[in-house]
Amino acid sequence: MNQFRKLKLILGAKGILCIVSLTMVVLALVTYSATVTMTPTRQFTIGASSASWTVYVNDVNKVEYLPGGASEPTFNASNPDTYAFKVITDANRNCSIKIELTTAMNSSKFSNFNITTKYWTGAAWADATLYTTATGSTTKPYIDGLVSSDAGYIQQGVSTTKYYLIEVTYSYDKVDETTQVTATFQYTPFP
Amino acid sequence: MKRKASYAEIRLTLGVASVGIGLFAANLALFHWVEQTGIYHLLGNYAQYICAYGGFGAMIFGSMLINDFLVQRRRAIAREDLSKFLVDLNAAKEKKVVVRKTRR
């Protein structure tokens, strides 16, 4: 109380009112905020983006690889041309990759075009399991490249790094044509 | 040794600061108030109005304090002049008295 009296003596009534006004301004400018820093993390990395296969008329159940051609590529982690794509997951989130063809293969030329995947175990390429959905447990043996929008999913658990390879088993035994054919694979990651 | 600031000087300082801050606050509230997403004011939706009225108040009372200082200073000068005049007048009177006594 004495201090207030002393303050009133020094500043006077106008000074006190002045202080009140300044306090109002300060209170009006007080804000609360929270800042969140987000760090985007990439799980999927593309590897080889093109390959050239030689397909012979009347080939039946022949196998080609992306990348690699007729034989499996020699894996080299530092060379993206030796795998189709890479998936790195951390401890918090797993990842599924949807694999499909952007356009189905022409069934008047191919009698089958079965797409499967392999992954690098550290010593060799091994078959990867294909699932029908991103999170479900139902598996499928292959993705039918002759069926429009047929897709398969690779499911990868947390804290793993895997390199994948695309394997295609085809039969080009319906026509005697040598016109170039393209197949475009589409990968869609689902964290 | 440092001289202690007089009350008048303290009031002048407060007045000048209040006018400046009040001008800034009123200008901010009237012309540059932006509602930002994710930022919450302590006084909620009334913050803008309180800022504006606080600014006006600070300008008004700050100006009053400056005016008080100026009036007080003028008064002090006038008082000083008056006391000087009175001293001179007394001195002149005393001188006259001494002159008369010496003539006699």
Interface residues (C-beta under 8 A of the other chain):
Chain A: L9 I10 L11 G12 K14 G15 L17 C18 I19 V20 S21 L22 T23 M24 V25 L27 A28 L29 V30 T31 Y32 S33 A34
Chain B: Y7 I10 R11 L14 G15 S18 I21 G22 A25 A29 G38 I39 Y40 H41 L42 L43 A47 Q48 I50 C51 Y53 G54 G55 F56 G57 A58 I60 F61 G62 M64 L65 D68
